[in-house]
Amino acid sequence: MQNYTPRKCYHPYVSPFDPCPPMKVKSYETPPHLYMTFQPYGLPQFSPKEALCAGTLWPALYNPYFSPYRPQERQESE
């Protein structure tokens, strides 16, 4: 699997007439399967119990969601 960045950022249009303070940068998550051209043979697998908790059988396709507003959560889990 190639290296990828699961969180993408973009700069939305900011109107001079917006009544609220604008968000200058917005972000979104992309799933890991977008970066796999095909599913190779012999990928490691979670145990059945871990797979049910993770929502996928393969660790390569597991991507937990972390809030962009709480960066300490991502650091604590790593």
N, C-alpha and C positions, 0 to 999 in steps of 0.2 A: 504494500500500500504506500502511496506517495504521501509526502507531507502536505498538510492542508491547514487552513485556519477555519475552525468551525464558526467563528463570529465574524461577520462582515459588517462594515460601517459605510454609511453614505451621508451626504449633506443635502437635506431637503431644501426646497425653495422657501425662502423667508420673505413674506410680504411685508411691506412697510405699514400695511393697514391691519396687521394682526392685533387683536385686542389683548392677547396674553404674551408673556415673554416667550420667544421662540426656542425650540430645541434645535441647536445648531448641528448636532450629530445624532443620527439614529442608527440602531444596530439590529441585526437579526441573526439567527442561527441557521446553519446549513447542515443537513445530515451527512454522515460519513459515506454512505453508499453512493453519493454523487461523484466521489473521487475514485471509486473502484471501477475499472473498465470491465472486469468480469470477476466472478467469485472463484478464487483459486481453490484447488483441491487441498485437503489436509489442513484447513484453518483450525486453530485451536477452538475448543468449545467450552462453554460454561457447563457446570453441573446442572441437572434439571431444576433444582431449587434456585440456584443463582440466575438461571435463564428466565425463570418466571419473575424474579425481582427486577432484572435488568430489562426485560421486554424483548430480548433477542438471544439467540443461541450462541452467537459469535461475538467475542470481545472486540474484534476489529470494527464491528458495526454498532457498538455501544457508545452512546454520547449523552451523558447526563446533562440536564439543563442547569445552568447557573445564571442567576439574575445579574444583568450588567450593572445593577445599582448596588450590589453587595459583592465586591471583588474578594473580600476576605473568605467567602464560602469556597471559592475555587482554590485558593491557596491552602485552606485547611484540609481539603480532600486529597491534595497531591502529596 
